[in-house]
Each structure stands twice: as C-alpha cells, then as structure tokens.
Amino acid sequence: MKISGGMMQKASLVIGLALLSGCATHYAPPTSGPTATVTFGASGIPMGAWVLVQNYASERCEPSPNGTRLATFTTTAVQGKGDPHAGVSRAMPAGQPAVVTFAYQAGAAGFTDTAACTLTQAFVPEAGGKYRVSFVQSGTMCHVSVVREDGGALKPVPGAKAVNPVCVNQING
C-alpha cells in the first residue's frame, strides 16, 4: 500500500498521540479454549514514527472482547511504552479469525510532513500454531505479511487476506 500524507493524516497524528498516551484498551489473552502464539513485529520505522497494532473480533471491525491494542512500535518510548520491533508475542484464540490492523504514522502535523498507512489482515490460527505477522515500511510503501513459524520454516498462511475497508479504532485503540 502506498503511504499518503495530508490533512487526514495530521488529524490522525493528534489522535494517535492521544492513543499512545494510555487511553487504549490493551489486549488480554483468552482465559480458556485453544490458542495459538502470534508474534507481531515491525521494521523500517523511521525516527519519530510509530505503528499501532490493533485487534478486532471480525472483518466487520467489531471490537474484540479481549481488547484492542496488541502492540505499540515506536522509535522512542512514549511514557515508557514501546514494544521491541523484533516482535511481541500474544496468545490468540485458535479456530476463529484473527483480524489485525497495523496503523503507521510518521511526522508531526504543523511541524513536518506527515505520512500514514493502515493495513488490516485476517487469518485463522490453528490451535498450538506459531505465527508471525510483520509490518514493513520502506520508502513510500508499507506491507504486512502473515507466516506460520512451526518447525523453524516460515510458510505463508493459506487463507490470510487483506481486509477492506481497513479496521481502525482512533478512540481507544
């Protein structure tokens, strides 16, 4: 997806900074039922940029009962928050769709140019499986990949797909 800039992204930056400040509903792993381990990572994030990783109950962007914020990737910790870009692992419900959004923002409205992209991916993790969902920002493009990590080999996840329109929660995500 091509990164865009403009007034909408400037508004998103202000809202996003509020989200980074702790207003988010943070993800809590399921307390029962089968799970899979999903590791979220981000690379190519320039200084001052951030990526929020959000969780949804369905491709209709319904809120997840487990909470929204899966991870926050920044180049500078905000109020002590910021996950390692190499990855943060979460136990996710197995056998049901994992709908995940990566919301990228760079720049400071009113001070610098801004850039943003938002991508949502959906896949169904299998019980006991290990998955990696990775965001990459490079130049004017951003991309999300979903792979299975079982047995040391990385394999594309059958049925993983982009969700459009994308899901994004700018209130408490």
C-alpha positions as CSV (number, residue, x, y, z in Angstrom):
1,M,0.0,0.0,0.0
2,K,1.3,3.5,-0.9
3,I,1.8,5.8,2.1
4,S,-0.2,9.0,1.9
5,G,0.1,12.4,3.5
6,G,-2.2,15.3,4.1
7,M,-4.8,16.8,6.4
8,M,-6.4,13.5,7.4
9,Q,-3.1,12.1,8.5
10,K,-2.4,15.3,10.5
11,A,-5.7,14.7,12.4
12,S,-4.7,11.0,12.8
13,L,-1.4,12.0,14.3
14,V,-3.0,14.1,17.0
15,I,-5.5,11.3,17.8
16,G,-2.7,8.7,17.6
17,L,-0.6,10.6,20.1
18,A,-3.5,10.6,22.5
19,L,-3.8,6.8,21.9
20,L,-0.1,6.3,22.7
21,S,-0.7,8.1,26.0
22,G,-2.6,5.2,27.5
23,C,-6.2,5.5,26.5
24,A,-6.2,2.2,24.7
25,T,-8.0,-0.9,25.7
26,H,-5.0,-3.3,26.0
27,Y,-5.3,-6.9,24.8
28,A,-5.8,-9.6,27.4
29,P,-5.2,-13.2,26.3
30,P,-8.1,-15.7,26.4
31,T,-8.5,-17.5,29.7
32,S,-10.0,-20.6,28.2
33,G,-10.1,-22.5,24.9
34,P,-7.4,-23.4,22.4
35,T,-4.9,-20.8,21.5
36,A,-2.1,-20.1,19.0
37,T,1.0,-17.9,19.6
38,V,1.1,-14.9,17.3
39,T,4.2,-12.7,17.2
40,F,3.8,-9.1,15.9
41,G,6.8,-7.2,14.6
42,A,7.7,-4.1,12.7
43,S,10.6,-2.9,10.6
44,G,11.7,0.1,8.6
45,I,10.1,2.6,11.0
46,P,11.9,6.0,10.7
47,M,12.8,8.1,13.7
48,G,9.7,9.7,15.2
49,A,7.2,7.3,13.5
50,W,5.0,4.7,15.3
51,V,2.9,1.7,14.5
52,L,-0.2,0.7,16.5
53,V,-1.3,-3.0,16.2
54,Q,-5.0,-3.4,16.8
55,N,-7.2,-6.5,17.3
56,Y,-10.8,-6.9,16.1
57,A,-13.5,-9.6,16.5
58,S,-14.3,-9.8,12.9
59,E,-13.8,-8.4,9.4
60,R,-16.7,-6.1,10.1
61,C,-14.3,-4.3,12.6
62,E,-16.3,-5.2,15.7
63,P,-14.5,-4.6,18.9
64,S,-12.7,-7.7,20.4
65,P,-13.8,-8.8,23.8
66,N,-10.1,-9.4,24.5
67,G,-9.3,-5.7,24.0
68,T,-7.8,-3.7,21.1
69,R,-4.1,-2.9,21.5
70,L,-1.9,-5.8,20.7
71,A,1.4,-3.8,20.4
72,T,2.9,-0.4,20.0
73,F,6.1,0.1,18.0
74,T,7.9,3.4,18.3
75,T,11.4,4.7,17.7
76,T,11.3,6.4,21.1
77,A,9.3,5.1,24.1
78,V,6.3,7.2,24.8
79,Q,5.6,7.4,28.5
80,G,7.7,4.3,28.9
81,K,5.7,2.4,26.3
82,G,7.0,0.7,23.2
83,D,7.4,-2.9,22.2
84,P,10.6,-4.4,20.7
85,H,10.5,-4.2,16.9
86,A,11.7,-7.8,16.6
87,G,8.4,-8.9,18.0
88,V,6.0,-9.2,20.8
89,S,4.1,-12.5,21.2
90,R,0.4,-12.8,22.2
91,A,-1.8,-15.9,22.8
92,M,-4.7,-15.5,20.4
93,P,-7.9,-17.6,20.2
94,A,-7.4,-20.5,17.8
95,G,-10.0,-21.7,15.2
96,Q,-11.5,-18.2,14.8
97,P,-10.5,-15.3,12.6
98,A,-7.6,-13.1,13.9
99,V,-8.3,-9.7,12.4
100,V,-5.3,-7.4,12.9
101,T,-4.6,-3.8,11.9
102,F,-1.3,-2.0,11.6
103,A,-1.7,1.7,11.7
104,Y,1.5,3.6,10.8
105,Q,2.1,7.3,11.3
106,A,5.2,9.4,10.7
107,G,5.8,13.1,11.1
108,A,4.4,15.8,13.3
109,A,1.4,17.8,12.0
110,G,2.2,21.5,11.8
111,F,6.0,20.9,12.2
112,T,6.9,18.3,9.5
113,D,5.5,16.4,6.6
114,T,3.3,13.5,7.6
115,A,2.9,10.1,6.2
116,A,0.5,7.3,7.1
117,C,-0.8,3.9,6.0
118,T,-3.3,1.5,7.6
119,L,-3.5,-2.2,6.7
120,T,-5.8,-4.9,8.1
121,Q,-5.1,-8.6,7.7
122,A,-7.3,-11.6,8.6
123,F,-6.3,-15.3,9.1
124,V,-7.5,-18.2,11.2
125,P,-4.7,-19.5,13.5
126,E,-4.7,-23.2,14.4
127,A,-4.5,-24.5,18.0
128,G,-0.9,-24.7,19.1
129,G,0.4,-23.0,16.0
130,K,3.1,-20.3,15.9
131,Y,2.6,-17.3,13.6
132,R,4.4,-14.1,12.7
133,V,2.6,-11.0,11.5
134,S,5.0,-8.4,10.3
135,F,4.7,-4.8,9.2
136,V,7.4,-3.4,6.9
137,Q,7.7,0.3,5.9
138,S,10.1,1.0,3.0
139,G,10.2,4.3,1.1
140,T,6.6,5.2,0.2
141,M,5.3,1.7,0.6
142,C,4.1,-0.4,3.6
143,H,3.3,-4.1,3.7
144,V,2.0,-6.7,6.2
145,S,2.9,-10.4,5.9
146,V,1.4,-13.4,7.7
147,V,3.5,-16.6,8.0
148,R,3.5,-19.8,10.1
149,E,6.6,-20.5,12.1
150,D,6.2,-24.1,13.0
151,G,9.3,-26.3,12.7
152,G,11.7,-23.5,12.1
153,A,10.4,-23.0,8.5
154,L,8.4,-19.9,7.5
155,K,5.3,-20.8,5.4
156,P,2.6,-18.5,4.0
157,V,-0.7,-18.9,5.8
158,P,-3.4,-20.2,3.5
159,G,-6.4,-18.0,3.6
160,A,-4.6,-15.0,5.0
161,K,-6.1,-11.9,3.3
162,A,-6.3,-8.2,3.3
163,V,-9.5,-6.7,4.8
164,N,-11.0,-3.7,3.0
165,P,-12.1,-1.3,4.2
166,V,-9.5,-1.4,6.9
167,C,-10.4,-1.5,10.5
168,V,-9.1,1.3,12.7
169,N,-10.1,2.5,16.2
170,Q,-8.9,6.0,16.8
171,I,-10.8,6.4,20.0
172,N,-9.4,3.7,22.3
173,G,-7.3,1.5,20.1
